[in-house]
Amino acid sequence: MTAAANGVQGMQQIQEQAFDLVITDLVMPSMDGFKVMDDLRVHNPETVVVAITGYVSAESAIKALRKGAYDYLAKSATRRRPRV
């Protein structure tokens, strides 16, 4: 498993090696998940992409699926407090 702090860092990793699956947030600093999906289709079109977001809308779901996302998932609306 590999993680990236943002879309730019993720795309750098994608250009260095092939991935079977990419999970991308749609809202990120410097490069959003839609741009990641666009660039991923150029570098590795067979990679499966799952888009996640905390800003759920029909428009973003349709856009993500049209850009090739295999699935679109909403982040949980509730946050658990850490146990002390």
ZALOKOL-379479 format. One record per atom (N, C-alpha, C): residue in one letter; chain; x, y, z. Coordinates in Angstrom, 3 decimals. Layout:
N
<site><residuo>A</residuo><cadena>A</cadena><xx>X</xx><yy>Y</yy><zz>Z</zz></site>
...
END
This chain:
84
<site><residuo>M</residuo><cadena>A</cadena><xx>0.841</xx><yy>-1.171</yy><zz>0.000</zz></site>
<site><residuo>M</residuo><cadena>A</cadena><xx>0.000</xx><yy>0.000</yy><zz>0.000</zz></site>
<site><residuo>M</residuo><cadena>A</cadena><xx>0.890</xx><yy>1.239</yy><zz>0.000</zz></site>
<site><residuo>T</residuo><cadena>A</cadena><xx>0.496</xx><yy>2.218</yy><zz>-0.775</zz></site>
<site><residuo>T</residuo><cadena>A</cadena><xx>1.219</xx><yy>3.473</yy><zz>-0.891</zz></site>
<site><residuo>T</residuo><cadena>A</cadena><xx>0.244</xx><yy>4.608</yy><zz>-0.632</zz></site>
<site><residuo>A</residuo><cadena>A</cadena><xx>0.695</xx><yy>5.639</yy><zz>0.046</zz></site>
<site><residuo>A</residuo><cadena>A</cadena><xx>-0.158</xx><yy>6.792</yy><zz>0.327</zz></site>
<site><residuo>A</residuo><cadena>A</cadena><xx>0.524</xx><yy>8.066</yy><zz>-0.168</zz></site>
<site><residuo>A</residuo><cadena>A</cadena><xx>-0.294</xx><yy>9.051</yy><zz>-0.486</zz></site>
<site><residuo>A</residuo><cadena>A</cadena><xx>0.214</xx><yy>10.348</yy><zz>-0.922</zz></site>
<site><residuo>A</residuo><cadena>A</cadena><xx>-0.520</xx><yy>11.437</yy><zz>-0.149</zz></site>
<site><residuo>A</residuo><cadena>A</cadena><xx>0.175</xx><yy>12.517</yy><zz>0.133</zz></site>
<site><residuo>A</residuo><cadena>A</cadena><xx>-0.408</xx><yy>13.612</yy><zz>0.901</zz></site>
<site><residuo>A</residuo><cadena>A</cadena><xx>-1.344</xx><yy>14.484</yy><zz>0.071</zz></site>
<site><residuo>N</residuo><cadena>A</cadena><xx>-1.169</xx><yy>14.449</yy><zz>-1.267</zz></site>
<site><residuo>N</residuo><cadena>A</cadena><xx>-2.004</xx><yy>15.276</yy><zz>-2.136</zz></site>
<site><residuo>N</residuo><cadena>A</cadena><xx>-1.966</xx><yy>14.699</yy><zz>-3.551</zz></site>
<site><residuo>G</residuo><cadena>A</cadena><xx>-2.730</xx><yy>15.303</yy><zz>-4.436</zz></site>
<site><residuo>G</residuo><cadena>A</cadena><xx>-2.830</xx><yy>14.809</yy><zz>-5.803</zz></site>
<site><residuo>G</residuo><cadena>A</cadena><xx>-1.529</xx><yy>14.872</yy><zz>-6.572</zz></site>
<site><residuo>V</residuo><cadena>A</cadena><xx>-0.756</xx><yy>15.908</yy><zz>-6.372</zz></site>
<site><residuo>V</residuo><cadena>A</cadena><xx>0.523</xx><yy>16.046</yy><zz>-7.082</zz></site>
<site><residuo>V</residuo><cadena>A</cadena><xx>1.465</xx><yy>14.918</yy><zz>-6.683</zz></site>
<site><residuo>Q</residuo><cadena>A</cadena><xx>1.574</xx><yy>14.679</yy><zz>-5.393</zz></site>
<site><residuo>Q</residuo><cadena>A</cadena><xx>2.437</xx><yy>13.600</yy><zz>-4.915</zz></site>
<site><residuo>Q</residuo><cadena>A</cadena><xx>1.922</xx><yy>12.243</yy><zz>-5.411</zz></site>
<site><residuo>G</residuo><cadena>A</cadena><xx>0.627</xx><yy>12.064</yy><zz>-5.423</zz></site>
<site><residuo>G</residuo><cadena>A</cadena><xx>0.047</xx><yy>10.826</yy><zz>-5.920</zz></site>
<site><residuo>G</residuo><cadena>A</cadena><xx>0.367</xx><yy>10.592</yy><zz>-7.380</zz></site>
<site><residuo>M</residuo><cadena>A</cadena><xx>0.260</xx><yy>11.636</yy><zz>-8.186</zz></site>
<site><residuo>M</residuo><cadena>A</cadena><xx>0.559</xx><yy>11.499</yy><zz>-9.612</zz></site>
<site><residuo>M</residuo><cadena>A</cadena><xx>2.042</xx><yy>11.210</yy><zz>-9.841</zz></site>
<site><residuo>Q</residuo><cadena>A</cadena><xx>2.913</xx><yy>11.757</yy><zz>-9.010</zz></site>
<site><residuo>Q</residuo><cadena>A</cadena><xx>4.332</xx><yy>11.437</yy><zz>-9.133</zz></site>
<site><residuo>Q</residuo><cadena>A</cadena><xx>4.553</xx><yy>9.949</yy><zz>-8.908</zz></site>
<site><residuo>Q</residuo><cadena>A</cadena><xx>3.867</xx><yy>9.391</yy><zz>-7.924</zz></site>
<site><residuo>Q</residuo><cadena>A</cadena><xx>3.999</xx><yy>7.959</yy><zz>-7.643</zz></site>
<site><residuo>Q</residuo><cadena>A</cadena><xx>3.420</xx><yy>7.115</yy><zz>-8.776</zz></site>
<site><residuo>I</residuo><cadena>A</cadena><xx>2.299</xx><yy>7.560</yy><zz>-9.337</zz></site>
<site><residuo>I</residuo><cadena>A</cadena><xx>1.660</xx><yy>6.841</yy><zz>-10.438</zz></site>
<site><residuo>I</residuo><cadena>A</cadena><xx>2.553</xx><yy>6.830</yy><zz>-11.668</zz></site>
<site><residuo>Q</residuo><cadena>A</cadena><xx>3.312</xx><yy>7.900</yy><zz>-11.892</zz></site>
<site><residuo>Q</residuo><cadena>A</cadena><xx>4.213</xx><yy>7.952</yy><zz>-13.030</zz></site>
<site><residuo>Q</residuo><cadena>A</cadena><xx>5.434</xx><yy>7.057</yy><zz>-12.831</zz></site>
<site><residuo>E</residuo><cadena>A</cadena><xx>5.756</xx><yy>6.754</yy><zz>-11.575</zz></site>
<site><residuo>E</residuo><cadena>A</cadena><xx>6.919</xx><yy>5.922</yy><zz>-11.272</zz></site>
<site><residuo>E</residuo><cadena>A</cadena><xx>6.604</xx><yy>4.431</yy><zz>-11.269</zz></site>
<site><residuo>Q</residuo><cadena>A</cadena><xx>5.362</xx><yy>4.071</yy><zz>-10.976</zz></site>
<site><residuo>Q</residuo><cadena>A</cadena><xx>4.994</xx><yy>2.660</yy><zz>-10.950</zz></site>
<site><residuo>Q</residuo><cadena>A</cadena><xx>3.509</xx><yy>2.503</yy><zz>-11.259</zz></site>
<site><residuo>A</residuo><cadena>A</cadena><xx>3.147</xx><yy>1.328</yy><zz>-11.713</zz></site>
<site><residuo>A</residuo><cadena>A</cadena><xx>1.748</xx><yy>1.040</yy><zz>-12.042</zz></site>
<site><residuo>A</residuo><cadena>A</cadena><xx>1.009</xx><yy>0.572</yy><zz>-10.788</zz></site>
<site><residuo>F</residuo><cadena>A</cadena><xx>-0.244</xx><yy>0.967</yy><zz>-10.670</zz></site>
<site><residuo>F</residuo><cadena>A</cadena><xx>-1.096</xx><yy>0.550</yy><zz>-9.567</zz></site>
<site><residuo>F</residuo><cadena>A</cadena><xx>-2.346</xx><yy>-0.112</yy><zz>-10.132</zz></site>
<site><residuo>D</residuo><cadena>A</cadena><xx>-2.819</xx><yy>-1.150</yy><zz>-9.462</zz></site>
<site><residuo>D</residuo><cadena>A</cadena><xx>-4.067</xx><yy>-1.798</yy><zz>-9.860</zz></site>
<site><residuo>D</residuo><cadena>A</cadena><xx>-5.271</xx><yy>-0.986</yy><zz>-9.417</zz></site>
<site><residuo>L</residuo><cadena>A</cadena><xx>-5.135</xx><yy>-0.301</yy><zz>-8.269</zz></site>
<site><residuo>L</residuo><cadena>A</cadena><xx>-6.233</xx><yy>0.451</yy><zz>-7.676</zz></site>
<site><residuo>L</residuo><cadena>A</cadena><xx>-5.729</xx><yy>1.770</yy><zz>-7.136</zz></site>
<site><residuo>V</residuo><cadena>A</cadena><xx>-6.472</xx><yy>2.838</yy><zz>-7.410</zz></site>
<site><residuo>V</residuo><cadena>A</cadena><xx>-6.193</xx><yy>4.144</yy><zz>-6.833</zz></site>
<site><residuo>V</residuo><cadena>A</cadena><xx>-7.469</xx><yy>4.633</yy><zz>-6.164</zz></site>
<site><residuo>I</residuo><cadena>A</cadena><xx>-7.356</xx><yy>5.022</yy><zz>-4.903</zz></site>
<site><residuo>I</residuo><cadena>A</cadena><xx>-8.464</xx><yy>5.647</yy><zz>-4.189</zz></site>
<site><residuo>I</residuo><cadena>A</cadena><xx>-8.096</xx><yy>7.105</yy><zz>-4.038</zz></site>
<site><residuo>T</residuo><cadena>A</cadena><xx>-8.932</xx><yy>7.983</yy><zz>-4.590</zz></site>
<site><residuo>T</residuo><cadena>A</cadena><xx>-8.614</xx><yy>9.403</yy><zz>-4.560</zz></site>
<site><residuo>T</residuo><cadena>A</cadena><xx>-9.750</xx><yy>10.208</yy><zz>-3.950</zz></site>
<site><residuo>D</residuo><cadena>A</cadena><xx>-9.380</xx><yy>11.151</yy><zz>-3.125</zz></site>
<site><residuo>D</residuo><cadena>A</cadena><xx>-10.345</xx><yy>12.124</yy><zz>-2.629</zz></site>
<site><residuo>D</residuo><cadena>A</cadena><xx>-10.617</xx><yy>13.087</yy><zz>-3.783</zz></site>
<site><residuo>L</residuo><cadena>A</cadena><xx>-11.809</xx><yy>13.611</yy><zz>-3.846</zz></site>
<site><residuo>L</residuo><cadena>A</cadena><xx>-12.108</xx><yy>14.565</yy><zz>-4.912</zz></site>
<site><residuo>L</residuo><cadena>A</cadena><xx>-11.678</xx><yy>15.979</yy><zz>-4.561</zz></site>
<site><residuo>V</residuo><cadena>A</cadena><xx>-11.614</xx><yy>16.301</yy><zz>-3.277</zz></site>
<site><residuo>V</residuo><cadena>A</cadena><xx>-11.230</xx><yy>17.646</yy><zz>-2.847</zz></site>
<site><residuo>V</residuo><cadena>A</cadena><xx>-9.888</xx><yy>17.557</yy><zz>-2.130</zz></site>
<site><residuo>M</residuo><cadena>A</cadena><xx>-8.845</xx><yy>18.073</yy><zz>-2.802</zz></site>
<site><residuo>M</residuo><cadena>A</cadena><xx>-7.494</xx><yy>18.064</yy><zz>-2.247</zz></site>
<site><residuo>M</residuo><cadena>A</cadena><xx>-6.787</xx><yy>19.356</yy><zz>-2.640</zz></site>
<site><residuo>P</residuo><cadena>A</cadena><xx>-5.781</xx><yy>19.748</yy><zz>-1.869</zz></site>
<site><residuo>P</residuo><cadena>A</cadena><xx>-5.013</xx><yy>20.928</yy><zz>-2.260</zz></site>
<site><residuo>P</residuo><cadena>A</cadena><xx>-4.138</xx><yy>20.633</yy><zz>-3.481</zz></site>
<site><residuo>S</residuo><cadena>A</cadena><xx>-3.905</xx><yy>21.596</yy><zz>-4.266</zz></site>
<site><residuo>S</residuo><cadena>A</cadena><xx>-3.000</xx><yy>21.612</yy><zz>-5.427</zz></site>
<site><residuo>S</residuo><cadena>A</cadena><xx>-3.488</xx><yy>20.824</yy><zz>-6.641</zz></site>
<site><residuo>M</residuo><cadena>A</cadena><xx>-4.180</xx><yy>19.723</yy><zz>-6.468</zz></site>
<site><residuo>M</residuo><cadena>A</cadena><xx>-4.721</xx><yy>18.962</yy><zz>-7.598</zz></site>
<site><residuo>M</residuo><cadena>A</cadena><xx>-5.910</xx><yy>18.162</yy><zz>-7.089</zz></site>
<site><residuo>D</residuo><cadena>A</cadena><xx>-7.089</xx><yy>18.407</yy><zz>-7.649</zz></site>
<site><residuo>D</residuo><cadena>A</cadena><xx>-8.259</xx><yy>17.678</yy><zz>-7.151</zz></site>
<site><residuo>D</residuo><cadena>A</cadena><xx>-8.332</xx><yy>16.276</yy><zz>-7.765</zz></site>
<site><residuo>G</residuo><cadena>A</cadena><xx>-9.214</xx><yy>15.468</yy><zz>-7.241</zz></site>
<site><residuo>G</residuo><cadena>A</cadena><xx>-9.340</xx><yy>14.095</yy><zz>-7.688</zz></site>
<site><residuo>G</residuo><cadena>A</cadena><xx>-9.790</xx><yy>13.956</yy><zz>-9.128</zz></site>
<site><residuo>F</residuo><cadena>A</cadena><xx>-10.544</xx><yy>14.934</yy><zz>-9.631</zz></site>
<site><residuo>F</residuo><cadena>A</cadena><xx>-10.956</xx><yy>14.889</yy><zz>-11.039</zz></site>
<site><residuo>F</residuo><cadena>A</cadena><xx>-9.742</xx><yy>15.002</yy><zz>-11.954</zz></site>
<site><residuo>K</residuo><cadena>A</cadena><xx>-8.810</xx><yy>15.862</yy><zz>-11.608</zz></site>
<site><residuo>K</residuo><cadena>A</cadena><xx>-7.579</xx><yy>16.020</yy><zz>-12.385</zz></site>
<site><residuo>K</residuo><cadena>A</cadena><xx>-6.716</xx><yy>14.764</yy><zz>-12.265</zz></site>
<site><residuo>V</residuo><cadena>A</cadena><xx>-6.687</xx><yy>14.176</yy><zz>-11.074</zz></site>
<site><residuo>V</residuo><cadena>A</cadena><xx>-5.955</xx><yy>12.924</yy><zz>-10.887</zz></site>
<site><residuo>V</residuo><cadena>A</cadena><xx>-6.513</xx><yy>11.865</yy><zz>-11.831</zz></site>
<site><residuo>M</residuo><cadena>A</cadena><xx>-7.854</xx><yy>11.759</yy><zz>-11.902</zz></site>
<site><residuo>M</residuo><cadena>A</cadena><xx>-8.464</xx><yy>10.773</yy><zz>-12.797</zz></site>
<site><residuo>M</residuo><cadena>A</cadena><xx>-8.129</xx><yy>11.054</yy><zz>-14.256</zz></site>
<site><residuo>D</residuo><cadena>A</cadena><xx>-8.160</xx><yy>12.322</yy><zz>-14.645</zz></site>
<site><residuo>D</residuo><cadena>A</cadena><xx>-7.797</xx><yy>12.683</yy><zz>-16.021</zz></site>
<site><residuo>D</residuo><cadena>A</cadena><xx>-6.369</xx><yy>12.257</yy><zz>-16.341</zz></site>
<site><residuo>D</residuo><cadena>A</cadena><xx>-5.433</xx><yy>12.601</yy><zz>-15.454</zz></site>
<site><residuo>D</residuo><cadena>A</cadena><xx>-4.025</xx><yy>12.273</yy><zz>-15.685</zz></site>
<site><residuo>D</residuo><cadena>A</cadena><xx>-3.772</xx><yy>10.772</yy><zz>-15.607</zz></site>
<site><residuo>L</residuo><cadena>A</cadena><xx>-4.475</xx><yy>10.104</yy><zz>-14.722</zz></site>
<site><residuo>L</residuo><cadena>A</cadena><xx>-4.306</xx><yy>8.664</yy><zz>-14.580</zz></site>
<site><residuo>L</residuo><cadena>A</cadena><xx>-4.714</xx><yy>7.941</yy><zz>-15.854</zz></site>
<site><residuo>R</residuo><cadena>A</cadena><xx>-5.750</xx><yy>8.406</yy><zz>-16.510</zz></site>
<site><residuo>R</residuo><cadena>A</cadena><xx>-6.205</xx><yy>7.779</yy><zz>-17.762</zz></site>
<site><residuo>R</residuo><cadena>A</cadena><xx>-5.134</xx><yy>7.871</yy><zz>-18.846</zz></site>
<site><residuo>V</residuo><cadena>A</cadena><xx>-4.286</xx><yy>8.880</yy><zz>-18.783</zz></site>
<site><residuo>V</residuo><cadena>A</cadena><xx>-3.202</xx><yy>9.031</yy><zz>-19.755</zz></site>
<site><residuo>V</residuo><cadena>A</cadena><xx>-2.055</xx><yy>8.069</yy><zz>-19.417</zz></site>
<site><residuo>H</residuo><cadena>A</cadena><xx>-1.676</xx><yy>7.998</yy><zz>-18.150</zz></site>
<site><residuo>H</residuo><cadena>A</cadena><xx>-0.499</xx><yy>7.225</yy><zz>-17.736</zz></site>
<site><residuo>H</residuo><cadena>A</cadena><xx>-0.782</xx><yy>5.748</yy><zz>-17.511</zz></site>
<site><residuo>N</residuo><cadena>A</cadena><xx>-1.968</xx><yy>5.418</yy><zz>-17.029</zz></site>
<site><residuo>N</residuo><cadena>A</cadena><xx>-2.270</xx><yy>4.029</yy><zz>-16.704</zz></site>
<site><residuo>N</residuo><cadena>A</cadena><xx>-3.776</xx><yy>3.808</yy><zz>-16.782</zz></site>
<site><residuo>P</residuo><cadena>A</cadena><xx>-4.327</xx><yy>3.745</yy><zz>-17.997</zz></site>
<site><residuo>P</residuo><cadena>A</cadena><xx>-5.781</xx><yy>3.701</yy><zz>-18.173</zz></site>
<site><residuo>P</residuo><cadena>A</cadena><xx>-6.464</xx><yy>2.463</yy><zz>-17.606</zz></site>
<site><residuo>E</residuo><cadena>A</cadena><xx>-5.730</xx><yy>1.390</yy><zz>-17.367</zz></site>
<site><residuo>E</residuo><cadena>A</cadena><xx>-6.362</xx><yy>0.190</yy><zz>-16.830</zz></site>
<site><residuo>E</residuo><cadena>A</cadena><xx>-6.499</xx><yy>0.195</yy><zz>-15.309</zz></site>
<site><residuo>T</residuo><cadena>A</cadena><xx>-5.962</xx><yy>1.198</yy><zz>-14.639</zz></site>
<site><residuo>T</residuo><cadena>A</cadena><xx>-6.070</xx><yy>1.300</yy><zz>-13.189</zz></site>
<site><residuo>T</residuo><cadena>A</cadena><xx>-7.518</xx><yy>1.574</yy><zz>-12.776</zz></site>
<site><residuo>V</residuo><cadena>A</cadena><xx>-7.984</xx><yy>0.826</yy><zz>-11.796</zz></site>
<site><residuo>V</residuo><cadena>A</cadena><xx>-9.324</xx><yy>1.030</yy><zz>-11.247</zz></site>
<site><residuo>V</residuo><cadena>A</cadena><xx>-9.256</xx><yy>2.210</yy><zz>-10.272</zz></site>
<site><residuo>V</residuo><cadena>A</cadena><xx>-10.212</xx><yy>3.133</yy><zz>-10.405</zz></site>
<site><residuo>V</residuo><cadena>A</cadena><xx>-10.233</xx><yy>4.318</yy><zz>-9.546</zz></site>
<site><residuo>V</residuo><cadena>A</cadena><xx>-11.521</xx><yy>4.340</yy><zz>-8.731</zz></site>
<site><residuo>V</residuo><cadena>A</cadena><xx>-11.364</xx><yy>4.555</yy><zz>-7.423</zz></site>
<site><residuo>V</residuo><cadena>A</cadena><xx>-12.500</xx><yy>4.776</yy><zz>-6.540</zz></site>
<site><residuo>V</residuo><cadena>A</cadena><xx>-12.376</xx><yy>6.205</yy><zz>-6.025</zz></site>
<site><residuo>A</residuo><cadena>A</cadena><xx>-13.429</xx><yy>6.982</yy><zz>-6.217</zz></site>
<site><residuo>A</residuo><cadena>A</cadena><xx>-13.443</xx><yy>8.378</yy><zz>-5.771</zz></site>
<site><residuo>A</residuo><cadena>A</cadena><xx>-14.179</xx><yy>8.470</yy><zz>-4.440</zz></site>
<site><residuo>I</residuo><cadena>A</cadena><xx>-13.607</xx><yy>9.221</yy><zz>-3.495</zz></site>
<site><residuo>I</residuo><cadena>A</cadena><xx>-14.270</xx><yy>9.455</yy><zz>-2.215</zz></site>
<site><residuo>I</residuo><cadena>A</cadena><xx>-14.404</xx><yy>10.953</yy><zz>-1.999</zz></site>
<site><residuo>T</residuo><cadena>A</cadena><xx>-15.415</xx><yy>11.338</yy><zz>-1.247</zz></site>
<site><residuo>T</residuo><cadena>A</cadena><xx>-15.599</xx><yy>12.759</yy><zz>-0.978</zz></site>
<site><residuo>T</residuo><cadena>A</cadena><xx>-16.433</xx><yy>12.986</yy><zz>0.271</zz></site>
<site><residuo>G</residuo><cadena>A</cadena><xx>-16.161</xx><yy>14.075</yy><zz>0.901</zz></site>
<site><residuo>G</residuo><cadena>A</cadena><xx>-16.979</xx><yy>14.538</yy><zz>2.015</zz></site>
<site><residuo>G</residuo><cadena>A</cadena><xx>-17.998</xx><yy>15.560</yy><zz>1.552</zz></site>
<site><residuo>Y</residuo><cadena>A</cadena><xx>-17.950</xx><yy>15.904</yy><zz>0.275</zz></site>
<site><residuo>Y</residuo><cadena>A</cadena><xx>-18.840</xx><yy>16.899</yy><zz>-0.326</zz></site>
<site><residuo>Y</residuo><cadena>A</cadena><xx>-19.698</xx><yy>16.216</yy><zz>-1.388</zz></site>
<site><residuo>V</residuo><cadena>A</cadena><xx>-20.607</xx><yy>15.393</yy><zz>-0.931</zz></site>
<site><residuo>V</residuo><cadena>A</cadena><xx>-21.413</xx><yy>14.562</yy><zz>-1.825</zz></site>
<site><residuo>V</residuo><cadena>A</cadena><xx>-22.438</xx><yy>15.403</yy><zz>-2.576</zz></site>
<site><residuo>S</residuo><cadena>A</cadena><xx>-22.510</xx><yy>15.163</yy><zz>-3.891</zz></site>
<site><residuo>S</residuo><cadena>A</cadena><xx>-23.558</xx><yy>15.774</yy><zz>-4.709</zz></site>
<site><residuo>S</residuo><cadena>A</cadena><xx>-23.776</xx><yy>14.894</yy><zz>-5.918</zz></site>
<site><residuo>A</residuo><cadena>A</cadena><xx>-24.956</xx><yy>14.979</yy><zz>-6.475</zz></site>
<site><residuo>A</residuo><cadena>A</cadena><xx>-25.249</xx><yy>14.216</yy><zz>-7.685</zz></site>
<site><residuo>A</residuo><cadena>A</cadena><xx>-24.311</xx><yy>14.633</yy><zz>-8.805</zz></site>
<site><residuo>E</residuo><cadena>A</cadena><xx>-24.018</xx><yy>15.931</yy><zz>-8.883</zz></site>
<site><residuo>E</residuo><cadena>A</cadena><xx>-23.152</xx><yy>16.433</yy><zz>-9.946</zz></site>
<site><residuo>E</residuo><cadena>A</cadena><xx>-21.742</xx><yy>15.850</yy><zz>-9.854</zz></site>
<site><residuo>S</residuo><cadena>A</cadena><xx>-21.179</xx><yy>15.821</yy><zz>-8.637</zz></site>
<site><residuo>S</residuo><cadena>A</cadena><xx>-19.818</xx><yy>15.292</yy><zz>-8.512</zz></site>
<site><residuo>S</residuo><cadena>A</cadena><xx>-19.799</xx><yy>13.783</yy><zz>-8.734</zz></site>
<site><residuo>A</residuo><cadena>A</cadena><xx>-20.854</xx><yy>13.089</yy><zz>-8.342</zz></site>
<site><residuo>A</residuo><cadena>A</cadena><xx>-20.926</xx><yy>11.646</yy><zz>-8.583</zz></site>
<site><residuo>A</residuo><cadena>A</cadena><xx>-20.959</xx><yy>11.354</yy><zz>-10.082</zz></site>
<site><residuo>I</residuo><cadena>A</cadena><xx>-21.799</xx><yy>12.071</yy><zz>-10.799</zz></site>
<site><residuo>I</residuo><cadena>A</cadena><xx>-21.904</xx><yy>11.880</yy><zz>-12.245</zz></site>
<site><residuo>I</residuo><cadena>A</cadena><xx>-20.578</xx><yy>12.215</yy><zz>-12.923</zz></site>
<site><residuo>K</residuo><cadena>A</cadena><xx>-19.963</xx><yy>13.322</yy><zz>-12.512</zz></site>
<site><residuo>K</residuo><cadena>A</cadena><xx>-18.689</xx><yy>13.728</yy><zz>-13.103</zz></site>
<site><residuo>K</residuo><cadena>A</cadena><xx>-17.604</xx><yy>12.678</yy><zz>-12.863</zz></site>
<site><residuo>A</residuo><cadena>A</cadena><xx>-17.530</xx><yy>12.163</yy><zz>-11.636</zz></site>
<site><residuo>A</residuo><cadena>A</cadena><xx>-16.514</xx><yy>11.158</yy><zz>-11.305</zz></site>
<site><residuo>A</residuo><cadena>A</cadena><xx>-16.725</xx><yy>9.887</yy><zz>-12.121</zz></site>
<site><residuo>L</residuo><cadena>A</cadena><xx>-17.967</xx><yy>9.447</yy><zz>-12.224</zz></site>
<site><residuo>L</residuo><cadena>A</cadena><xx>-18.243</xx><yy>8.227</yy><zz>-12.982</zz></site>
<site><residuo>L</residuo><cadena>A</cadena><xx>-17.987</xx><yy>8.421</yy><zz>-14.472</zz></site>
<site><residuo>R</residuo><cadena>A</cadena><xx>-18.297</xx><yy>9.588</yy><zz>-14.989</zz></site>
<site><residuo>R</residuo><cadena>A</cadena><xx>-18.012</xx><yy>9.872</yy><zz>-16.396</zz></site>
<site><residuo>R</residuo><cadena>A</cadena><xx>-16.518</xx><yy>9.931</yy><zz>-16.679</zz></site>
<site><residuo>K</residuo><cadena>A</cadena><xx>-15.733</xx><yy>10.314</yy><zz>-15.676</zz></site>
<site><residuo>K</residuo><cadena>A</cadena><xx>-14.283</xx><yy>10.366</yy><zz>-15.846</zz></site>
<site><residuo>K</residuo><cadena>A</cadena><xx>-13.634</xx><yy>9.003</yy><zz>-15.641</zz></site>
<site><residuo>G</residuo><cadena>A</cadena><xx>-14.461</xx><yy>8.005</yy><zz>-15.373</zz></site>
<site><residuo>G</residuo><cadena>A</cadena><xx>-13.944</xx><yy>6.648</yy><zz>-15.296</zz></site>
<site><residuo>G</residuo><cadena>A</cadena><xx>-13.861</xx><yy>6.035</yy><zz>-13.919</zz></site>
<site><residuo>A</residuo><cadena>A</cadena><xx>-14.361</xx><yy>6.700</yy><zz>-12.889</zz></site>
<site><residuo>A</residuo><cadena>A</cadena><xx>-14.323</xx><yy>6.104</yy><zz>-11.554</zz></site>
<site><residuo>A</residuo><cadena>A</cadena><xx>-15.163</xx><yy>4.835</yy><zz>-11.532</zz></site>
<site><residuo>Y</residuo><cadena>A</cadena><xx>-14.637</xx><yy>3.799</yy><zz>-10.926</zz></site>
<site><residuo>Y</residuo><cadena>A</cadena><xx>-15.347</xx><yy>2.548</yy><zz>-10.777</zz></site>
<site><residuo>Y</residuo><cadena>A</cadena><xx>-16.473</xx><yy>2.699</yy><zz>-9.758</zz></site>
<site><residuo>D</residuo><cadena>A</cadena><xx>-16.208</xx><yy>3.515</yy><zz>-8.718</zz></site>
<site><residuo>D</residuo><cadena>A</cadena><xx>-17.209</xx><yy>3.755</yy><zz>-7.691</zz></site>
<site><residuo>D</residuo><cadena>A</cadena><xx>-16.990</xx><yy>5.138</yy><zz>-7.092</zz></site>
<site><residuo>Y</residuo><cadena>A</cadena><xx>-18.008</xx><yy>5.615</yy><zz>-6.404</zz></site>
<site><residuo>Y</residuo><cadena>A</cadena><xx>-18.027</xx><yy>6.934</yy><zz>-5.782</zz></site>
<site><residuo>Y</residuo><cadena>A</cadena><xx>-18.542</xx><yy>6.718</yy><zz>-4.364</zz></site>
<site><residuo>L</residuo><cadena>A</cadena><xx>-17.728</xx><yy>7.065</yy><zz>-3.383</zz></site>
<site><residuo>L</residuo><cadena>A</cadena><xx>-18.090</xx><yy>6.816</yy><zz>-1.990</zz></site>
<site><residuo>L</residuo><cadena>A</cadena><xx>-18.105</xx><yy>8.106</yy><zz>-1.187</zz></site>
<site><residuo>A</residuo><cadena>A</cadena><xx>-19.085</xx><yy>8.207</yy><zz>-0.303</zz></site>
<site><residuo>A</residuo><cadena>A</cadena><xx>-19.172</xx><yy>9.356</yy><zz>0.602</zz></site>
<site><residuo>A</residuo><cadena>A</cadena><xx>-18.386</xx><yy>9.053</yy><zz>1.875</zz></site>
<site><residuo>K</residuo><cadena>A</cadena><xx>-17.630</xx><yy>10.035</yy><zz>2.319</zz></site>
<site><residuo>K</residuo><cadena>A</cadena><xx>-16.965</xx><yy>9.902</yy><zz>3.610</zz></site>
<site><residuo>K</residuo><cadena>A</cadena><xx>-18.037</xx><yy>9.960</yy><zz>4.687</zz></site>
<site><residuo>S</residuo><cadena>A</cadena><xx>-17.780</xx><yy>9.345</yy><zz>5.785</zz></site>
<site><residuo>S</residuo><cadena>A</cadena><xx>-18.728</xx><yy>9.342</yy><zz>6.890</zz></site>
<site><residuo>S</residuo><cadena>A</cadena><xx>-18.970</xx><yy>10.759</yy><zz>7.383</zz></site>
<site><residuo>A</residuo><cadena>A</cadena><xx>-20.218</xx><yy>11.076</yy><zz>7.628</zz></site>
<site><residuo>A</residuo><cadena>A</cadena><xx>-20.572</xx><yy>12.408</yy><zz>8.124</zz></site>
<site><residuo>A</residuo><cadena>A</cadena><xx>-20.277</xx><yy>12.548</yy><zz>9.608</zz></site>
<site><residuo>T</residuo><cadena>A</cadena><xx>-20.116</xx><yy>11.444</yy><zz>10.298</zz></site>
<site><residuo>T</residuo><cadena>A</cadena><xx>-19.841</xx><yy>11.493</yy><zz>11.727</zz></site>
<site><residuo>T</residuo><cadena>A</cadena><xx>-18.383</xx><yy>11.185</yy><zz>11.971</zz></site>
<site><residuo>R</residuo><cadena>A</cadena><xx>-17.817</xx><yy>11.880</yy><zz>12.893</zz></site>
<site><residuo>R</residuo><cadena>A</cadena><xx>-16.412</xx><yy>11.662</yy><zz>13.267</zz></site>
<site><residuo>R</residuo><cadena>A</cadena><xx>-16.389</xx><yy>11.072</yy><zz>14.678</zz></site>
<site><residuo>R</residuo><cadena>A</cadena><xx>-15.600</xx><yy>10.057</yy><zz>14.844</zz></site>
<site><residuo>R</residuo><cadena>A</cadena><xx>-15.460</xx><yy>9.467</yy><zz>16.172</zz></site>
<site><residuo>R</residuo><cadena>A</cadena><xx>-14.393</xx><yy>10.217</yy><zz>16.938</zz></site>
<site><residuo>R</residuo><cadena>A</cadena><xx>-14.687</xx><yy>10.450</yy><zz>18.181</zz></site>
<site><residuo>R</residuo><cadena>A</cadena><xx>-13.699</xx><yy>11.098</yy><zz>19.036</zz></site>
<site><residuo>R</residuo><cadena>A</cadena><xx>-12.709</xx><yy>10.040</yy><zz>19.503</zz></site>
<site><residuo>P</residuo><cadena>A</cadena><xx>-11.442</xx><yy>10.397</yy><zz>19.563</zz></site>
<site><residuo>P</residuo><cadena>A</cadena><xx>-10.459</xx><yy>9.419</yy><zz>20.053</zz></site>
<site><residuo>P</residuo><cadena>A</cadena><xx>-10.701</xx><yy>9.114</yy><zz>21.528</zz></site>
<site><residuo>R</residuo><cadena>A</cadena><xx>-10.498</xx><yy>7.882</yy><zz>21.903</zz></site>
<site><residuo>R</residuo><cadena>A</cadena><xx>-10.641</xx><yy>7.508</yy><zz>23.314</zz></site>
<site><residuo>R</residuo><cadena>A</cadena><xx>-9.416</xx><yy>7.955</yy><zz>24.067</zz></site>
<site><residuo>V</residuo><cadena>A</cadena><xx>-9.645</xx><yy>8.414</yy><zz>25.266</zz></site>
<site><residuo>V</residuo><cadena>A</cadena><xx>-8.549</xx><yy>8.904</yy><zz>26.111</zz></site>
<site><residuo>V</residuo><cadena>A</cadena><xx>-8.243</xx><yy>7.910</yy><zz>27.191</zz></site>
END
